[in-house]
Amino acid sequence: MKSPASTSPHLAQKLRALAPMILDLVIPIAGFYVLHQMVGLSQVWALTLAGAAGGAWTLIHTIQRRKLDVIGLLVVLEMALTVGLLFISDDPRLVAAKPSFYTLLAAVYLLFTCVAGRPLVYVAATPMATDGDPGRTVAYEQAWERSKPFRARERAVTAAFGLAALIDAVLRVVVVYSYDVDKFNESFLLSQLPGIALIVVVLVFTKFQIKVLHGLVDEVHDQLAAEGVIGPRSDAHQDAAAPAPAS
């Protein structure tokens, strides 16, 4: 049984991984209603500033790492598009539909990595899956090379995120433009709901896959340990001591 000290780093890693997703959902919604209803800004400016605040966190994180990854590039494109829309239209529906643009790009990229190279989820999950353990890092890398079920499940999880992003991008536009401008407040709130529901579904699906993926990496780790490539797993004695499942 893991101690609280050993589980807290894993919890912190999970929270850091979910932070961008939470910020992308909470800040634009809360920021819009605060700026528009309480401060009195126009719908377009309230949406623009709320969206910029949500992207600022990712942009700062990108600058700190001094590396423009896919997420950072999407944020840069989002901000450029936001500035452009201020000079093109004063229709708040267009600004509210703007996230569909980079959500669609993210969806295409996620699905592309499923068929070319290694899935994005596999790459992004490396720090949490290996926890800085050199042996575990080797096993995780070799699991991709040796285990077909491991590759299939990593692709499935990545595809799930990609499809969810694609559906969200389409439904956001449909919902926003299904209402007139005078009912924009209602349509903006409703346009967020498909994305929230899809994220919950994908996270539940991913949770069920994690245990299987962890077991597949354990199998490869044991193979590599038997070959003398790396040392045995630190929890291998616990597995050996556990009673065999009933047939």
Secondary structure, DSSP 8 states (H G I E B T S, - for coil): ---HHHHHHHHHHHHHHHHHHHHHHHHHHHHHHIIIIII---HHHHHHHHHHHHHHHHHHHHHHHT---HHHHHHHHHHHHHHHHHHH---HHHHHHTHHHHHHHHHHHHHHHHHSSS-HHHHHTHHHHHTT-HHHHHHHHHHHHH-HHHHHHHHHHHHHHHHHHHHHHHHHHHHHTTS-GGGHHHHHHHHHHHHHHHHHHHHHHHHHHHHHHHHHHHHHHHHHHHTTSS---TTHHHHHHS-----
